[in-house]
Amino acid sequence: MRVTAHVLKTSVSQHLKGATDKGRFVLALRRRDWLLAIYCLCFAAFFSVQTAAHAQNSLITPAGDQMTVTLACNPFPPSKIADAPYEPGYDVEILRAAFATRNITLITPFYPWKRAYFLARTGQVDGLCSCSYLPERENDFLFSDLLGNVRVAVYAIQQEALDIINTIEDAHSMTIGVVNGYSLEASARDAGIDLIMANSEATLVNLLLSRRLDAVLSFKSPMDYLIKNRKDALPDVSLIKTKIIADNPYYSCITRNIKNSQGLMTQLNIGLKTIRENGLYENILAKYGVTADNSPHSLGQNQ
């Protein structure tokens, strides 16, 4: 009986010890899982903070007490570059710097031009990063002090087409392509031009190379940028020739359809004046390899 009892006692002790060891093992696994989960959450939080610091191409308002302003941008390299948080384009950086002098944070989501224009006109955002002056826009927008100047150019495969065109009116006998919604569309229609509309410069290049257009009327900056960066994908793009026919001013635009639009425009103009005087304006241009006198600000943009 003693032997049996001793064996039973030993068996129970071993069982209890095994159960205890198993419990400790399970507890250790749970602790490991909790630590792993906490580590992942901390990593995700760190990454999101780092990303938010650079990706102001959304409508998410950054944390803090600063006033925030949202201006809709359309892709227009090199002055406005989507999906490039470290080099978003010189116009975007100039506007951010100007607002920063007034303790205002600028948010710059990117949209196609017509979408950006609609959002600004209807007051769903505070304005447009940039636009040209047209009388019909005065009812909806306030125009800032000068942001830059834009070169307007024609692009063609045949040199003969370029030789004929010195002004928009000279293209009245041709089929011309233009980006839908740009101010150039209104100018071309006023001149009685036979137009084909496209939603982007890339589409215009394809139409020109397929000989469906005699020429393209465009702002020089984005077309040159596109042609330069598509030489490998489109070998025939090297056949495209260009000629400058105009040089016009452009501005940043605040929609009238928000509260205190005039006050916001005043703050922007003070900021633009400040960064011109302290040299930051030219420093931003220099970052993109241009100057105030020889620039995509002379090559800039104007929608």
BELGI-V955301 format. One record per pair of residues at least 24 apart in sequence whose ideal C-beta (glycine too) atoms are under 7 Angstrom apart, sorted by the first residue. I is the first residue (numbers start at 1). GAP is how many residues later the second one is. D is the distance in Angstrom with one decimal. If there is no record, write none. Layout:
i = <I,I>
gap = <GAP,GAP>
d = <D,D>
This chain:
i = <54,54,55,56,56,57,57,57,57,57,58,59,59,61,62,66,66,66,67,68,68,69,69,69,69,69,69,70,70,70,70,71,71,71,71,71,71,71,71,71,72,72,72,72,72,72,72,72,73,73,73,73,74,74,74,74,74,74,75,76,76,77,77,78,78,78,78,79,79,79,79,80,82,90,90,90,91,91,91,92,93,94,94,94,95,95,97,97,97,98,98,98,98,99,99,101,101,101,102,102,102,104,112,113,113,113,113,114,114,117,120,120,121,122,123,123,123,126,126,126,126,127,127,127,127,128,128,129,130,130,130,130,130,131,131,131,131,132,132,132,132,132,133,134,134,140,140,140,141,141,141,141,142,142,142,142,142,142,143,143,144,144,144,144,144,144,145,145,146,146,147,147,147,148,148,148,149,149,149,149,149,149,150,150,150,150,150,150,151,151,151,151,151,152,152,152,152,152,152,153,153,153,153,153,153,153,154,154,154,154,154,154,155,155,155,155,155,155,155,156,156,156,157,157,157,159,161,161,162,162,165,165,165,166,167,168,168,168,171,174,174,175,175,176,176,176,176,177,177,177,177,177,178,179,179,182,183,183,184,188,201,202,205,208,209,209,209,219,219,220,220,221,221,221,221,222,247,248,250,250,250>
gap = <31,32,30,51,52,25,26,51,52,53,51,48,50,46,43,37,38,39,37,37,39,30,35,37,38,57,195,37,39,55,56,24,35,37,54,55,56,57,58,181,37,39,44,47,48,53,56,57,35,37,43,56,36,37,38,39,42,229,35,146,225,145,148,143,147,210,218,142,217,221,222,49,28,194,195,198,38,39,56,37,191,181,187,190,34,157,178,183,187,170,173,174,177,169,172,170,173,174,165,168,169,163,87,66,68,69,190,66,67,64,133,135,134,135,132,134,135,128,129,132,138,125,126,127,128,124,125,123,120,121,122,171,173,119,120,122,172,51,116,118,170,171,118,49,52,115,116,117,112,113,114,115,111,112,114,119,120,123,108,110,107,108,121,124,125,128,124,127,103,105,103,104,105,102,149,152,98,99,100,148,149,151,69,98,100,150,151,152,69,93,96,147,148,32,67,68,93,94,96,65,67,70,89,90,91,92,61,62,63,88,89,91,53,60,61,63,68,85,87,58,59,85,51,82,83,82,53,54,79,81,50,78,80,79,78,25,49,77,44,40,41,38,39,37,38,39,41,27,30,31,36,39,39,25,39,121,119,120,33,29,25,24,32,32,25,27,28,82,83,24,79,75,78,79,80,79,51,54,50,51,52>
d = <3.7,6.5,5.0,5.5,5.6,6.4,6.9,6.3,5.8,5.5,5.7,6.5,5.5,6.8,5.8,5.7,6.5,4.7,4.9,4.7,5.9,6.1,5.6,5.4,7.0,4.9,6.6,4.4,6.8,4.5,5.2,6.6,6.4,5.9,6.6,6.0,5.0,6.1,4.8,7.0,6.1,5.6,3.8,5.1,5.4,4.7,5.7,6.9,5.0,5.1,6.6,4.1,6.8,6.2,6.2,4.1,4.9,6.7,5.9,5.1,4.8,6.0,4.5,6.8,5.8,5.5,6.0,6.2,5.8,5.5,4.9,5.9,4.0,5.4,5.6,4.8,5.8,5.5,6.6,6.4,4.7,6.9,6.1,5.4,6.2,6.1,5.1,5.4,6.6,6.0,3.2,4.7,5.5,6.6,5.6,4.5,4.6,6.6,4.5,6.4,5.1,6.4,6.5,6.9,5.0,6.8,5.7,6.4,4.4,6.3,6.8,4.9,6.4,6.4,5.4,3.3,5.2,6.3,6.4,5.7,6.6,6.8,5.1,4.0,5.0,7.0,4.4,6.3,5.4,6.7,5.6,6.0,6.8,6.7,6.6,4.5,5.2,4.4,6.5,5.0,4.0,6.2,6.5,5.6,6.4,6.2,5.8,6.8,4.3,6.7,6.0,6.4,6.9,4.7,6.3,5.9,6.7,4.7,4.3,5.9,4.7,4.2,6.3,5.5,5.9,6.7,4.9,5.4,5.5,6.6,5.7,5.3,5.4,5.8,3.6,4.0,5.7,6.6,5.5,6.0,5.2,6.0,5.5,5.2,5.3,4.8,5.5,3.6,4.2,5.1,5.4,6.4,5.4,6.7,6.2,7.0,5.8,3.9,6.5,6.3,4.4,7.0,5.0,6.1,4.9,6.4,4.9,6.8,5.7,7.0,5.4,6.0,6.5,6.3,4.3,6.4,6.2,5.4,5.0,6.6,4.1,5.9,6.6,5.4,6.4,5.9,5.5,5.1,5.8,4.5,6.9,6.7,6.4,6.3,6.1,6.9,6.8,7.0,6.4,3.8,5.8,5.7,5.1,6.7,6.7,5.5,5.2,4.5,5.4,6.7,4.4,4.6,4.9,6.9,6.9,5.1,6.6,6.3,5.4,6.0,5.1,6.1,6.6,6.6,6.6,5.2,6.9,5.4,6.2,6.5,5.4,4.6,4.6,5.8,5.5,6.9,6.9,5.6,6.4,6.2,3.5>
